[in-house]
Amino acid sequence: MDSNGLADPYVKLHLLPGASKSNKLRTKTIRTTLNPVWNETLVYHGITNEDMQKKTLR
């Protein structure tokens, strides 16, 4: 939060287990708001349905 009481929020997703950069995604930053609304689709590429059953989003 800045001195005006506003923030520049975003969402970070980590697909665990896994430490590679391809397991991390981030939304666009929505500037100067405390009530952000995202209408984005984040897609992990190269992950099979079988792999997804063993993973967790954080």
N, C-alpha and C positions, 0 to 999 in steps of 0.2 A: 504494500500500500504506500502511496506517495503522500506528500504533504497536503494535497487537496482531498485526501481520503478516498482516492480512486486506485485501481489496480490495472495491470496489464496481464490478465490471466491466460493460461493455455493448459492443455492436458498432455501429459506424457504417458505413454503405454510401454510397458516392458513385458515381453513374452519370456516366461521363466520355465524351466531352466534354460540358460543360454546367455552368453556374455558378448555375443557379436553385435555389431552395429545394426545388422539387419533385423535384430530382435527388438529394436527400439523405434517407436514412432512418436510424432508430436503433431498436435493440431496447430493451426495458425493462431497467432496472438490476437486477442481482441482488446484493443486499446481503450484505456480510461473508462472502465466499467467495474461495478461490483456484482452485476447480474449478467454474466456472459451467456450467450446461447450459441451453440455450435451446430452446424448442419453439414458435417463432414463425414466421409467414409474413409477409415484408415484400413489399408489392406496390407497384410503380410504376404509376401511372395515367396514361393518355394517351400511352403509348409503344407504337408499332406494332412488329410483328415485324421489319419492314424497318429501323426505327430501332435496334432491339436488335442487329442484325447489325453496326452501325457503332459500338457503344458498348462500354465496358469497366467492370467493377466494380472499385472500389478500396476 
